[in-house]
Each structure stands twice: as C-alpha cells, then as structure tokens.
Amino acid sequence: MSIYNQLRLRTRKVLPRRFHCYCIGAAKTGTTSISSMFKAHFDSAHEPAISETNHQIINYLKNEMTAEEVQSFIEKRDRKLNLEMESTHSLIYIAKEVVGLFPDAKYLVTVREPLSWIRSRINFHFKKHPPEWEEYRQYFWMDKTRGYDPEEALLEANQLASLDAYLSQYNEHYLLAKQHLPEAASLYIRTDNLSRESGEIARFLNINARDINTSHANSEPEKASFIEGIDEHYLTRKVWGHCEDLIREYFPERVPFYLDEIQ
C-alpha cells in the first residue's frame, strides 16, 4: 500500500482523494479486476455496502423513493466511503443522480463480449447464491422472466432466469451508460483488454501507470459453462438479437461469426 494511502486511511481519510472514479461496467465484465488493480496504491473497493445500496436502488426504481431521497442516500454513502475507485455495477441505475452530485467524477465502463458474458453470468447464478445479491437477482432477472422457450428448459428446471431477461438487462446497462454518463468523463474498456489498456486508464485518471497492478487483470480463465447444455445456434441468435449494436461497436471482429451463425 502506498504511503499516501496509508496516511489517508490512518487519518480517517482527511487527506483528499487524488481522483474520484467509478467502475460501472456490468457484472462479470472485470469490475473485480479493476478494483484489485488499484488496491495497492489507491483507496479502492468492490461493491461496498452492497446489500443496502441495491435495496435503495430497487426502492427508487419501484418509485418508493423520491429523487431527493436517493440523492441524499448517495451523498451520505459517499461521505462514509470516500473512495478513490469504486467498482459497483448496480450504480448504473442511479447514474443520472451520481453524475449530478459529483460533476468531477470519472467513469470506467468495462464491456465484455456478450456471448462470453452470458456464459459467465448464468454459470455464476447456477453455482452461487450470495445472500446480499438475492433481492437484486430477483428484481432484475427472475421478476423479468416472462416464460421460457423450449430450448431453455435447462434454465427453467434450475430456477434461472430466461435468456431474454439476462440479455435485455445486459444491453440496457450500456444504453443507460450512454444516456447518463458524460462522454468526456467516461472511458470504455473491453474486458479482454484490461491489462493492455492500463496506460490509457492511467492517462484518463492522470496517475502513474506503474501504480496500476495489471497482474490482477484478466486473471480468471474461461471455465466450462453450465449453459453449454443449450443449443449453440439458439444461444448465438439470442445474443445477437439483444446485443447487435453493442457487438458492432465494441467487438466488430466478431460480427462475421454472428452473421454466419444466425444464417
């Protein structure tokens, strides 16, 4: 840990932030890696106070909180955490309010190739049920499932959400980012480029690239996925149907694969 960071923590964060940044890519796109890359030299956290944060976000989306109430929550939360780098993907749903409160903040938006993402997302949901994420999981995926195609019998049998629910939420995440995050204060980074883009990230935040620990980036290998039990052509068509624009913008080299698969 850097000397400045040690002093900042010992003095209850009296020393000012050197920068204020949110990593606000979707879940399973490298947000954990981003937090870890900054941990040694900066005040960085991954999904802090997440149960309460998600609860308040959902209340706001359900119109059970006013804009003023959610802004008050964000302000109090930031005064308590006072982080330099925070990776919390669910903040995208209150991005407009966050931007309004912190006009000098910057935003890293991690983006993962959608076919890779859906495998990782469902594999995680099949294997793990962290209690602090149950309310979020229910609201954003299970409650949005309107039925299953016959090809998704495996998902239904294992009480997972439909592909439409997962993929529409993933695409919506980046639509919200484009809608609410200021372009000049945002940097979009592909998950598979995290380590290679450390210099660009450093320039974006006006810090030394040597203070970013790239050994934490892209450290998790591809795993065999539960979703492999679903027909590959069906899955690919679903991904393309929901995420075509995202693929064309950030993964143009993958377009021929999708066009070939959906024919």
Backbone bond lengths (Angstrom), bond angles and torsions (degrees), N, CA, C in turn:
res aa  C-N    CA-C-N  psi(-1)  N-CA   C-N-CA  omega(-1)  CA-C   N-CA-C  phi
1 M - - - 1.462 - - 1.521 109.30 -
2 S 1.327 116.89 136.94 1.459 120.95 -178.71 1.528 110.85 -65.39
3 I 1.341 115.37 156.84 1.468 119.81 179.36 1.520 110.70 -62.31
4 Y 1.323 116.60 -41.74 1.464 119.89 179.40 1.531 110.30 -60.20
5 N 1.310 116.28 -43.31 1.459 120.03 -179.45 1.520 111.09 -65.24
6 Q 1.332 116.87 -40.39 1.462 120.28 177.21 1.520 111.14 -61.34
7 L 1.333 116.21 -45.75 1.459 119.95 179.43 1.521 111.23 -64.01
8 R 1.310 115.53 -40.17 1.466 119.84 -179.13 1.528 110.86 -62.46
9 L 1.318 116.49 -42.88 1.461 120.02 -179.54 1.524 111.84 -71.30
10 R 1.339 117.04 -38.26 1.459 120.75 -179.50 1.516 112.19 -67.33
11 T 1.324 116.63 -29.57 1.468 120.81 -179.11 1.524 111.72 -97.47
12 R 1.331 115.70 21.60 1.471 121.22 179.83 1.526 112.31 55.79
13 K 1.317 114.04 37.77 1.463 123.40 173.73 1.524 113.29 64.23
14 V 1.352 114.91 36.99 1.462 119.45 172.87 1.526 110.03 -67.10
15 L 1.333 116.03 -38.44 1.458 119.61 177.76 1.529 109.58 -64.42
16 P 1.328 117.37 143.20 1.472 119.81 -175.11 1.522 112.86 -71.55
17 R 1.318 115.42 158.97 1.458 121.02 172.12 1.524 109.34 -65.72
18 R 1.324 116.02 141.13 1.466 119.40 175.05 1.521 110.58 -79.92
19 F 1.290 116.96 -24.13 1.457 123.76 171.73 1.520 106.59 -160.34
20 H 1.316 116.36 166.71 1.465 121.76 178.32 1.521 106.51 -131.57
21 C 1.336 115.57 110.51 1.451 119.36 -174.67 1.521 111.20 -137.75
22 Y 1.307 115.11 142.71 1.463 122.48 172.85 1.525 108.92 -113.49
23 C 1.332 115.74 130.17 1.460 119.69 166.24 1.520 105.67 -91.88
24 I 1.305 115.73 116.96 1.455 119.72 -166.69 1.525 111.36 -130.63
25 G 1.349 115.97 29.49 1.455 119.65 171.79 1.516 110.34 -71.17
26 A 1.315 116.66 168.55 1.468 120.78 179.26 1.526 110.42 -65.68
27 A 1.334 115.82 162.79 1.471 120.74 175.28 1.513 110.01 -59.40
28 K 1.325 116.10 147.75 1.474 123.19 178.43 1.521 112.23 66.51
29 T 1.342 116.83 31.17 1.462 120.07 176.75 1.523 112.09 -121.04
30 G 1.323 117.93 12.41 1.456 120.68 179.45 1.508 114.69 106.19
31 T 1.320 118.04 13.17 1.466 119.74 -179.59 1.529 111.50 -66.16
32 T 1.325 117.89 -34.63 1.459 120.58 175.94 1.523 109.99 -64.98
33 S 1.325 116.86 -42.72 1.461 121.35 178.72 1.527 111.38 -60.83
34 I 1.325 117.12 -43.12 1.465 120.32 179.90 1.521 109.99 -59.48
35 S 1.319 116.92 -47.50 1.459 119.99 179.06 1.523 111.25 -58.41
36 S 1.317 116.80 -43.59 1.466 121.50 -178.98 1.531 111.60 -67.40
37 M 1.312 117.21 -36.22 1.467 121.31 -179.33 1.527 111.82 -62.67
38 F 1.335 117.00 -27.52 1.465 121.36 -177.89 1.532 113.29 -99.21
39 K 1.306 117.52 -9.13 1.462 122.11 -168.01 1.529 113.19 -62.41
40 A 1.319 117.79 -37.02 1.458 119.83 -173.82 1.529 113.25 -68.35
41 H 1.315 117.88 -32.56 1.462 120.74 -172.59 1.526 114.70 -118.73
42 F 1.328 116.63 -8.03 1.455 119.23 -176.38 1.526 110.39 -137.09
43 D 1.307 115.21 164.76 1.468 120.94 178.77 1.522 107.74 -82.72
44 S 1.319 115.80 98.80 1.459 122.08 -170.76 1.519 110.07 -129.91
45 A 1.336 116.13 143.23 1.468 120.41 178.56 1.517 109.89 -147.39
46 H 1.321 114.68 149.64 1.454 121.83 177.38 1.522 109.41 -108.59
47 E 1.315 116.33 116.16 1.462 123.61 175.78 1.534 113.10 52.81
48 P 1.332 118.02 54.48 1.465 119.94 177.78 1.524 111.42 -70.68
49 A 1.319 115.85 147.84 1.473 122.36 177.68 1.521 111.10 47.14
50 I 1.330 116.39 43.99 1.461 119.62 -166.33 1.518 113.78 -71.61
51 S 1.311 118.54 -35.21 1.461 119.66 -178.30 1.532 110.90 -62.13
52 E 1.321 116.78 -48.57 1.463 120.96 179.13 1.521 111.06 -67.07
53 T 1.323 116.67 -39.90 1.466 120.71 179.70 1.523 110.74 -60.61
54 N 1.320 116.59 -49.66 1.468 119.92 -179.84 1.523 111.72 -63.19
55 H 1.330 115.98 -39.06 1.475 119.90 -179.48 1.532 110.48 -60.94
56 Q 1.315 116.23 -44.16 1.463 119.95 -179.22 1.529 110.98 -69.08
57 I 1.321 117.27 -38.37 1.467 120.44 178.11 1.525 110.24 -62.15
58 I 1.310 116.75 -45.07 1.464 120.67 179.74 1.526 110.75 -64.97
59 N 1.319 117.25 -41.52 1.469 119.77 176.57 1.530 110.82 -58.72
60 Y 1.311 116.12 -40.25 1.464 120.43 179.21 1.527 110.84 -65.80
61 L 1.304 117.13 -44.11 1.458 120.79 179.81 1.529 111.70 -66.42
62 K 1.323 117.08 -26.89 1.468 121.98 177.86 1.532 112.20 -88.29
63 N 1.331 115.47 8.64 1.470 122.01 179.70 1.524 112.14 62.61
64 E 1.313 116.05 30.20 1.462 120.73 176.41 1.523 111.39 -99.26
65 M 1.333 116.51 0.28 1.464 123.47 173.59 1.517 108.15 -135.37
66 T 1.311 117.02 146.72 1.458 121.00 175.01 1.525 109.52 -84.66
67 A 1.333 115.81 166.51 1.459 120.54 176.73 1.524 110.40 -60.60
68 E 1.320 116.28 -38.34 1.465 120.15 179.51 1.523 110.84 -65.17
69 E 1.319 117.13 -37.98 1.468 120.53 179.84 1.514 111.73 -68.73
70 V 1.320 117.23 -40.26 1.465 118.82 -179.96 1.526 110.12 -71.52
71 Q 1.327 117.86 -34.08 1.463 120.07 175.62 1.523 110.67 -64.63
72 S 1.315 117.03 -39.85 1.464 120.87 177.43 1.526 110.54 -63.10
73 F 1.326 116.35 -40.68 1.461 120.52 177.33 1.528 110.99 -62.03
74 I 1.332 117.06 -44.81 1.469 121.37 -179.36 1.531 110.23 -62.21
75 E 1.328 116.92 -44.35 1.459 120.49 -179.42 1.516 111.66 -62.23
76 K 1.330 117.29 -46.66 1.471 120.72 -179.85 1.528 110.56 -64.47
77 R 1.309 115.73 -39.99 1.467 120.92 179.11 1.528 110.45 -62.05
78 D 1.331 116.45 -43.06 1.465 119.55 -179.14 1.518 111.83 -69.53
79 R 1.314 117.52 -37.06 1.467 119.57 177.79 1.528 110.66 -61.98
80 K 1.309 116.37 -36.24 1.460 120.77 179.88 1.525 111.66 -74.50
81 L 1.324 117.71 -45.01 1.462 121.33 -176.14 1.533 112.11 -80.98
82 N 1.328 115.88 -47.80 1.471 122.63 177.45 1.529 111.82 49.00
83 L 1.325 116.25 47.12 1.457 121.79 -176.07 1.528 112.05 -83.38
84 E 1.318 114.59 156.78 1.461 119.65 171.42 1.529 109.91 -89.55
85 M 1.323 116.46 -41.71 1.458 121.69 177.01 1.521 109.16 -128.18
86 E 1.321 116.16 121.88 1.463 120.76 175.51 1.523 109.79 -123.42
87 S 1.325 115.99 128.62 1.464 121.67 174.96 1.518 108.88 -108.00
88 T 1.321 116.47 102.94 1.462 121.62 178.80 1.524 108.15 -144.91
89 H 1.318 116.36 103.14 1.461 119.49 -172.57 1.519 113.29 -67.08
90 S 1.328 117.99 -29.91 1.465 119.80 -175.85 1.527 112.86 -68.86
91 L 1.327 117.81 -15.16 1.468 120.12 177.60 1.521 112.36 -63.74
92 I 1.325 117.75 -14.42 1.458 119.45 178.82 1.528 111.31 -58.53
93 Y 1.324 117.16 -28.10 1.469 120.46 -177.21 1.529 112.72 -77.07
94 I 1.331 116.42 -11.49 1.461 119.91 173.53 1.535 109.02 -125.83
95 A 1.340 115.28 28.11 1.465 120.42 -177.02 1.521 111.95 -59.90
96 K 1.315 117.11 -38.96 1.465 120.32 179.96 1.524 110.50 -58.58
97 E 1.320 116.35 -42.79 1.466 120.98 -179.10 1.532 110.96 -71.28
98 V 1.331 117.26 -39.45 1.464 121.05 178.30 1.528 110.26 -62.16
99 V 1.315 116.81 -46.54 1.465 121.27 -179.96 1.530 110.73 -61.42
100 G 1.314 116.19 -40.66 1.457 119.49 179.75 1.519 113.02 -64.63
101 L 1.327 116.98 -33.46 1.459 121.19 -178.09 1.526 112.99 -82.27
102 F 1.333 116.64 -30.37 1.465 120.63 -174.52 1.535 109.76 -127.06
103 P 1.310 117.26 76.17 1.472 120.85 -174.47 1.522 114.15 -64.03
104 D 1.339 117.46 -18.81 1.462 120.38 -179.83 1.523 113.33 -96.15
105 A 1.323 117.83 -1.02 1.467 120.79 -179.55 1.524 110.64 -70.79
106 K 1.335 114.57 156.57 1.456 121.02 175.36 1.523 109.71 -120.52
107 Y 1.338 115.61 164.22 1.459 120.27 -171.35 1.527 110.69 -136.36
108 L 1.330 115.42 121.55 1.454 121.68 169.19 1.520 107.23 -94.55
109 V 1.316 116.96 127.88 1.466 121.33 -178.79 1.524 107.84 -119.06
110 T 1.311 116.23 104.25 1.459 120.68 179.45 1.528 109.68 -83.56
111 V 1.336 115.77 139.43 1.460 122.06 -176.22 1.525 108.94 -131.27
112 R 1.322 116.01 126.93 1.464 120.70 179.62 1.520 110.15 -111.49
113 E 1.328 116.03 144.29 1.465 120.50 177.92 1.533 108.24 -53.88
114 P 1.339 118.09 125.53 1.467 120.68 -169.00 1.527 116.22 -58.47
115 L 1.316 118.35 -34.83 1.463 119.64 179.47 1.528 109.93 -68.46
116 S 1.321 116.15 -40.60 1.467 120.37 174.50 1.520 110.42 -64.44
117 W 1.344 116.12 -40.06 1.465 120.40 -178.67 1.522 111.98 -63.39
118 I 1.331 118.31 -47.49 1.461 119.61 -175.04 1.520 110.97 -64.15
119 R 1.314 117.71 -34.76 1.459 120.22 176.22 1.529 110.75 -63.24
120 S 1.318 115.73 -45.92 1.460 120.70 -179.59 1.521 111.89 -66.36
121 R 1.343 115.86 -42.56 1.462 120.79 -177.74 1.527 111.07 -61.90
122 I 1.315 117.13 -49.26 1.465 120.38 -176.78 1.519 110.92 -72.55
123 N 1.319 116.66 -36.20 1.458 119.50 177.40 1.531 110.50 -59.73
124 F 1.326 115.79 -41.69 1.462 120.44 178.33 1.525 110.75 -64.09
125 H 1.326 116.58 -46.10 1.465 120.04 -179.06 1.526 112.07 -65.10
126 F 1.317 117.11 -31.60 1.462 120.39 178.17 1.524 111.13 -69.75
127 K 1.323 116.80 -37.52 1.468 121.05 -173.19 1.523 114.08 -91.74
128 K 1.339 117.25 -28.89 1.456 119.19 -169.75 1.527 111.62 -131.23
129 H 1.323 114.47 146.09 1.467 121.41 177.66 1.528 109.24 -136.05
130 P 1.322 118.61 66.62 1.468 119.45 179.83 1.526 110.27 -61.03
131 P 1.316 117.80 125.17 1.470 120.00 -174.18 1.518 114.11 -59.89
132 E 1.330 116.71 -31.22 1.461 119.34 -178.12 1.521 112.52 -69.97
133 W 1.342 117.52 -10.49 1.458 121.50 179.77 1.529 113.05 -110.52
134 E 1.317 118.33 3.08 1.463 120.12 -174.97 1.525 112.48 -65.00
135 E 1.322 117.68 -42.75 1.471 119.95 -179.93 1.523 110.23 -62.61
136 Y 1.316 117.06 -42.56 1.466 122.14 179.10 1.527 110.32 -64.42
137 R 1.314 115.61 -46.16 1.468 120.60 -179.59 1.524 111.22 -59.78
138 Q 1.312 115.87 -42.30 1.456 119.92 -179.89 1.523 110.89 -66.11
139 Y 1.312 117.23 -46.31 1.465 121.24 -174.62 1.524 112.38 -69.17
140 F 1.325 117.21 -45.99 1.465 120.04 -171.93 1.516 114.20 -86.92
141 W 1.322 118.16 -22.02 1.459 118.97 -176.18 1.527 113.52 -122.34
142 M 1.307 117.32 -55.66 1.465 118.34 -175.70 1.526 111.57 -67.38
143 D 1.332 117.07 -43.62 1.469 119.63 -179.80 1.527 112.10 -69.52
144 K 1.322 117.27 -18.57 1.472 120.98 179.47 1.532 111.79 -92.35
145 T 1.319 117.57 -2.08 1.461 121.12 179.15 1.522 109.13 -80.97
146 R 1.327 116.75 118.87 1.459 122.14 -176.49 1.525 112.63 -104.73
147 G 1.306 116.36 10.40 1.460 120.96 -177.85 1.511 109.71 138.54
148 Y 1.328 115.80 174.13 1.458 121.41 -176.69 1.517 110.04 -130.50
149 D 1.322 116.12 137.51 1.459 120.11 169.66 1.527 108.59 -70.00
150 P 1.330 118.09 157.80 1.473 119.86 179.54 1.518 113.09 -54.74
151 E 1.339 117.67 -32.66 1.465 121.26 179.82 1.523 112.88 -67.83
152 E 1.345 116.43 -12.28 1.459 121.03 -177.27 1.523 112.52 -104.87
153 A 1.305 117.16 20.47 1.466 120.90 -179.18 1.524 111.40 -56.61
154 L 1.312 116.74 -34.73 1.462 121.77 179.32 1.528 111.09 -62.35
155 L 1.322 116.87 -39.51 1.459 121.07 178.16 1.526 110.91 -67.14
156 E 1.308 116.20 -46.22 1.462 120.59 -179.27 1.518 110.91 -62.01
157 A 1.338 116.80 -43.39 1.462 121.02 -177.58 1.529 111.92 -63.66
158 N 1.326 116.42 -26.97 1.464 120.30 -178.43 1.528 112.85 -104.55
159 Q 1.330 115.73 17.53 1.470 122.56 175.59 1.531 111.94 55.22
160 L 1.318 114.79 43.42 1.458 121.97 173.34 1.523 108.97 -105.17
161 A 1.307 116.67 161.24 1.458 120.38 -179.62 1.522 110.42 -73.65
162 S 1.314 115.75 166.61 1.469 120.72 178.43 1.525 110.07 -75.70
163 L 1.327 116.00 161.14 1.460 119.73 176.06 1.525 111.41 -61.39
164 D 1.319 116.95 -37.27 1.466 119.48 177.96 1.524 111.25 -60.18
165 A 1.330 117.36 -40.57 1.463 120.88 -179.61 1.529 110.82 -66.02
166 Y 1.326 116.27 -46.90 1.458 119.54 -179.77 1.531 111.84 -63.89
167 L 1.311 116.18 -49.82 1.458 120.15 -172.32 1.525 112.96 -73.29
168 S 1.322 116.99 -34.20 1.466 118.51 177.30 1.524 109.98 -67.21
169 Q 1.328 117.32 -36.54 1.468 120.45 177.18 1.517 111.07 -66.46
170 Y 1.332 116.33 -39.78 1.469 119.87 179.35 1.525 110.89 -63.74
171 N 1.300 116.82 -46.71 1.459 120.34 179.02 1.531 111.33 -64.76
172 E 1.319 116.18 -40.36 1.467 120.10 179.25 1.528 111.47 -59.88
173 H 1.317 116.52 -36.73 1.459 120.54 -179.25 1.532 110.77 -53.15
174 Y 1.326 116.13 -45.79 1.463 119.62 -176.06 1.528 112.57 -80.89
175 L 1.311 117.03 -24.92 1.465 119.39 171.21 1.521 110.13 -65.15
176 L 1.327 116.63 -40.89 1.464 120.86 177.68 1.522 111.04 -66.41
177 A 1.324 116.48 -38.44 1.467 119.92 177.85 1.520 110.52 -61.52
178 K 1.327 117.11 -46.32 1.462 121.23 178.97 1.525 111.64 -63.98
179 Q 1.315 115.56 -34.31 1.459 120.83 -176.44 1.529 112.31 -75.02
180 H 1.329 116.84 -38.67 1.465 119.02 -168.89 1.527 115.86 -112.77
181 L 1.314 118.98 -23.86 1.461 119.63 -177.95 1.525 109.78 -86.46
182 P 1.323 118.04 131.58 1.468 120.07 -179.81 1.524 110.51 -64.91
183 E 1.316 116.41 130.30 1.466 121.14 -175.33 1.516 111.92 -58.55
184 A 1.321 117.02 -41.34 1.460 120.97 -176.77 1.524 112.72 -68.48
185 A 1.315 117.04 -19.99 1.465 121.40 -177.83 1.529 112.18 -108.61
186 S 1.329 116.93 16.05 1.461 121.25 -176.17 1.526 110.70 -124.38
187 L 1.329 115.32 140.91 1.455 121.80 175.78 1.519 108.61 -129.35
188 Y 1.321 116.88 118.09 1.454 122.51 179.62 1.530 108.88 -93.53
189 I 1.332 115.72 127.71 1.463 121.71 -176.15 1.519 109.64 -128.94
190 R 1.312 117.46 127.46 1.459 120.90 174.17 1.525 110.09 -68.13
191 T 1.312 115.81 139.70 1.455 120.78 -179.55 1.528 111.90 -56.80
192 D 1.314 117.20 -38.71 1.458 120.03 -178.22 1.525 112.52 -76.33
193 N 1.339 117.39 -1.19 1.463 121.05 179.52 1.531 113.02 -114.75
194 L 1.314 118.57 10.83 1.460 120.21 -172.43 1.527 112.67 -55.09
195 S 1.310 116.88 -50.70 1.464 118.87 -177.39 1.527 111.25 -68.98
196 R 1.327 117.30 -39.10 1.466 120.42 -178.60 1.522 112.32 -68.62
197 E 1.318 116.70 -24.11 1.463 120.58 -177.56 1.524 113.03 -97.97
198 S 1.328 117.67 13.88 1.472 119.67 -177.63 1.526 111.56 -60.97
199 G 1.328 117.09 -35.36 1.459 119.60 177.61 1.514 112.35 -65.23
200 E 1.331 116.52 -41.27 1.459 120.99 177.68 1.526 110.68 -65.74
201 I 1.322 116.76 -39.62 1.469 120.48 177.14 1.524 110.00 -62.49
202 A 1.337 116.84 -42.98 1.464 120.99 179.53 1.527 111.28 -61.79
203 R 1.325 116.98 -44.01 1.474 120.32 178.25 1.526 110.42 -63.40
204 F 1.306 116.48 -39.45 1.457 121.68 -179.84 1.525 111.32 -60.54
205 L 1.338 116.20 -38.50 1.467 121.48 -177.59 1.527 112.97 -97.50
206 N 1.342 116.76 -1.47 1.461 121.79 -179.48 1.526 111.49 59.42
207 I 1.318 115.93 48.89 1.463 121.99 177.34 1.525 108.79 -129.24
208 N 1.322 116.04 171.48 1.462 121.45 178.66 1.522 110.11 -79.19
209 A 1.310 117.20 128.79 1.466 121.23 -178.92 1.523 112.11 -60.80
210 R 1.334 116.88 -27.13 1.464 119.84 179.58 1.526 112.55 -67.27
211 D 1.332 116.63 -16.90 1.465 120.26 179.29 1.525 112.58 -86.32
212 I 1.326 116.88 1.49 1.463 121.64 175.89 1.526 107.88 -103.15
213 N 1.304 116.33 120.38 1.466 121.66 -176.38 1.520 110.44 -87.98
214 T 1.317 116.13 96.50 1.467 120.15 -175.75 1.519 113.26 -75.43
215 S 1.328 118.33 -7.67 1.471 119.21 178.14 1.515 111.37 -66.22
216 H 1.334 117.22 -17.89 1.466 121.24 178.62 1.522 112.40 -87.92
217 A 1.318 117.69 -8.81 1.465 120.62 -176.01 1.518 111.13 -84.13
218 N 1.334 115.09 140.53 1.467 121.37 174.77 1.521 112.14 53.18
219 S 1.340 117.02 37.14 1.455 120.16 -172.38 1.523 113.47 -87.16
220 E 1.318 117.34 -13.47 1.454 119.78 -176.50 1.522 110.45 -95.37
221 P 1.330 117.88 118.92 1.459 119.90 -178.53 1.515 111.59 -71.24
222 E 1.321 115.55 159.93 1.455 120.73 174.53 1.528 109.75 -62.34
223 K 1.293 116.67 138.10 1.461 121.13 -178.10 1.519 110.27 -116.47
224 A 1.321 114.41 154.64 1.465 118.21 173.21 1.520 107.80 -60.70
225 S 1.306 116.38 136.04 1.453 119.97 -171.90 1.520 112.51 -111.03
226 F 1.300 113.77 139.94 1.463 121.44 174.90 1.526 110.78 -56.54
227 I 1.311 116.76 -35.15 1.461 121.39 -175.80 1.528 112.45 -69.25
228 E 1.311 117.70 -8.75 1.462 120.00 178.36 1.533 111.75 -63.24
229 G 1.322 116.47 -12.44 1.456 119.97 175.14 1.514 113.52 -76.64
230 I 1.337 117.56 -4.70 1.461 122.74 178.52 1.530 109.02 -97.74
231 D 1.305 116.89 140.92 1.458 121.56 -178.76 1.525 110.93 -52.74
232 E 1.327 116.09 127.26 1.462 121.81 -173.85 1.527 112.32 -64.07
233 H 1.317 117.89 -40.43 1.462 120.29 -179.55 1.528 110.77 -66.88
234 Y 1.311 116.39 -40.37 1.460 120.75 177.37 1.529 109.90 -61.92
235 L 1.334 115.76 -46.51 1.463 121.03 -179.67 1.529 111.14 -60.96
236 T 1.307 116.84 -46.11 1.459 121.33 -178.91 1.526 111.32 -61.96
237 R 1.324 116.89 -40.97 1.469 120.12 178.11 1.530 111.04 -63.68
238 K 1.313 116.05 -40.13 1.466 119.86 178.11 1.531 110.87 -62.74
239 V 1.318 116.32 -45.36 1.459 120.60 -179.95 1.529 110.40 -61.08
240 W 1.322 116.91 -47.33 1.463 121.06 179.50 1.527 111.39 -62.38
241 G 1.316 116.54 -40.38 1.460 120.69 -178.60 1.514 112.60 -61.79
242 H 1.321 116.88 -35.89 1.463 120.30 -179.05 1.527 113.19 -91.28
243 C 1.316 117.63 -31.73 1.467 120.74 -166.41 1.528 114.05 -122.38
244 E 1.329 117.82 21.63 1.465 120.06 -177.79 1.522 112.15 -54.70
245 D 1.319 117.54 -48.68 1.468 120.12 -177.42 1.524 111.01 -62.83
246 L 1.322 116.93 -40.34 1.459 121.75 179.50 1.527 110.55 -63.09
247 I 1.318 115.80 -43.56 1.469 120.82 179.03 1.519 110.76 -64.16
248 R 1.316 116.51 -45.49 1.471 119.63 -178.31 1.525 111.25 -63.46
249 E 1.317 118.05 -35.45 1.458 120.59 -177.06 1.528 112.47 -78.44
250 Y 1.329 117.79 -44.80 1.457 120.33 -171.91 1.529 114.76 -106.35
251 F 1.324 117.49 -18.89 1.464 120.73 -178.08 1.529 110.28 -133.52
252 P 1.328 117.52 54.65 1.474 120.29 -174.67 1.530 113.24 -60.50
253 E 1.321 116.65 -27.19 1.465 119.09 179.33 1.521 112.52 -68.60
254 R 1.342 116.72 -14.23 1.462 121.35 -179.70 1.527 112.18 -91.94
255 V 1.314 117.52 -10.30 1.467 120.68 -176.71 1.522 112.16 -57.78
256 P 1.332 120.55 -46.71 1.472 119.45 179.48 1.526 112.98 -58.28
257 F 1.323 116.93 -37.30 1.469 119.82 177.62 1.520 110.50 -59.73
258 Y 1.333 117.12 -48.45 1.460 120.29 -178.06 1.523 111.27 -65.16
259 L 1.310 116.64 -43.61 1.464 119.36 -179.47 1.519 111.07 -62.15
260 D 1.308 115.99 -36.59 1.469 119.77 177.97 1.526 111.00 -69.31
261 E 1.345 116.34 -39.69 1.461 121.04 -177.11 1.523 113.06 -69.68
262 I 1.344 116.72 -35.06 1.458 118.50 -173.83 1.530 112.92 -84.84
263 Q 1.309 117.50 -7.60 1.472 120.12 179.63 1.530 110.59 -71.24
